[in-house]
Amino acid sequence: MSLAMPAPDQAVLARRESIVAALRAIVPGEGVIAAEREMRPYESDGLTAYRQLPMVVVLPETTPQVSRVLAFCHAEGIKVVPRGAGTSLSGGALPLTDGVLLGMAKFNRIREIDFANRLAVVEPGVTNLAVTEAVEHAGFYYAPDPSSQIACTIGGNVAENSGGVHCLKYGMTTNNLLGCELVLMTGEIVRVGGKHLDAGGYDLLGIITGSEGLLGVVTEITVRILKKPDCARAVLVGFASSEDAGECVAKIIGAGIIPGGMEMMDRPAIHAVEQFVHAGYPLDVEALLIVEVDGPRAEVDHLIARIEAIARSCRALTCRVSTSEQERLLFWAGRKAAFPAVGRISPDYYCMDGTIPRARLPQVLKRMRELSETYGLAVANVFHAGDGNLHPLILYDANKPGELERTEKFGADILKLCVEVGGVLTGEHGVGVEKRDLMPAMFSEADLKQQQRLKCAFDDKGLLNPGKVFPTLHRCAELGRMHVHSGRVPFPDIPRF
């Protein structure tokens, strides 16, 4: 199998040397990387099954440099792929052979911290965890906390609308943004939102968040920071089946309790994590819930007691409540290390991302076990149970012929199942190239064309991150007509590794 991407523009490739020279005039010094060996680190993002070298890598340091690079590429008809830390698991930062890979890693400064207004102004290359580290001395933190928070950047979080273990109560990235500075493909610099709580007019910030680098390049972000709660406690609850754990999730939410976080793991994930982190997880259960509540101490104690009672009504086998902050953090350390831990028990794994209604969790877990038997591939389940965001990890060996292809089909069936039960294709990893060809399972052709019309309003030539998200590309001029003709752009094959 191979992945279809936009056809390389041979005219652009023929001008590579002059393009590189022009870019070096805009970003001097070591800001332009053109040697093949030095570009290798940029050939893939976290979806390492797909790789290809960019035409050139550009590492700007200032917003004016980004503006000039994009204006030049727009005038010359050159494609641009924005990239943060490269932790994307959907191929969102996969480069193009005839495109500029625009790396934003040098935008790594925290420009302002305003405790009075509970916000921070940061550059897109600042890591997620660095925001919390910068404000925790004053008792504040940044709520979205994806498992990759030590490495992933705020700019990438905005592109994918990342979540994390505490998004159930405190929301995704989109719920924690106040404003951003954006450079359009034409080089125009625009500001959306700001330090104020809300802005009049259309919710452009909501459109930009989760747009996967298709609308513009973010160069500054204003995020909300929150005061740390007075108290937080977590409880580990073990069950004899995933169905019982899923029932417990539904009952906790149905009781009106909104935990700070509620995560679930099945037996393969539990064992892998415990061997890796030694978090004290029970090994004689089939499913494990981590439920955390925070707030005033009296409220936390009351909610913990209610959660324990609900867990017992759902036939819990074990129930352990954290007795110290150190123990609470250890519970979460295991969950946050789940992905690398699973890497210890399988040569390769494919991390999926889909979201379902919470009430359908037992049904979906049962069906995934059946699919696992059908494809002959094991799966370890680690997911944000509270908001129904699943992260099944399909275990495989890429060195075995045909096993990667079988894994991809298994993954596609899981995502189609999510849509069938009323869910969506992605919760926080984005569509990228991984789920691009599954978009018709969720959207009609009219839906997809309407989304592309929105992209055309920001990127009239379709130069920003083409080949991602949309299974069929349409030229902007034709999308603008009342009766739309296809205007399809050809997709040649690129190698997969």
Salt bridges, closest charged atoms under 4 A:
GLU36 OE2 - ARG40 NH2 2.83
GLU43 OE1 - ARG40 NH1 2.66
GLU43 OE2 - ARG51 NH1 3.65
GLU61 OE2 - LYS106 NZ 3.85
GLU76 OE1 - ARG15 NH1 2.95
ASP98 OD2 - LYS79 NZ 2.91
GLU112 OE1 - LYS195 NZ 2.72
GLU123 OE2 - ARG109 NH2 2.47
GLU123 OE2 - ARG111 NH2 3.01
GLU136 OE1 - LYS228 NZ 3.97
ASP145 OD2 - HIS166 ND1 2.64
ASP145 OD2 - LYS336 NZ 3.53
GLU181 OE2 - ARG191 NH2 3.16
GLU220 OE1 - ARG111 NH1 2.41
GLU220 OE2 - ARG191 NH1 2.81
GLU243 OE2 - ARG369 NH2 2.42
ASP244 OD1 - ARG315 NH2 2.79
GLU247 OE2 - LYS251 NZ 3.18
GLU247 OE1 - ARG315 NH2 2.56
GLU263 OE1 - ARG335 NE 2.73
GLU263 OE2 - HIS384 ND1 2.80
GLU286 OE2 - ARG267 NE 2.76
GLU292 OE2 - HIS166 NE2 2.84
GLU292 OE1 - ARG328 NH1 2.65
ASP294 OD1 - LYS169 NZ 2.56
ASP301 OD1 - ARG233 NH1 2.75
GLU325 OE2 - ARG328 NH2 2.57
GLU327 OE2 - ARG320 NH2 2.58
ASP353 OD1 - HIS391 ND1 3.86
ASP353 OD2 - LYS435 NZ 3.75
GLU370 OE1 - ARG367 NH1 3.10
GLU403 OE1 - ARG406 NH2 3.61
GLU405 OE2 - ARG496 NH2 2.65
GLU408 OE1 - ARG496 NH1 2.72
GLU428 OE2 - HIS384 NE2 2.87
GLU428 OE2 - HIS391 NE2 2.87
GLU434 OE1 - LYS435 NZ 2.75
ASP437 OD1 - ARG436 NE 3.12
GLU445 OE2 - LYS449 NZ 3.24
ASP459 OD2 - LYS455 NZ 2.77
ASP460 OD1 - HIS74 NE2 3.02
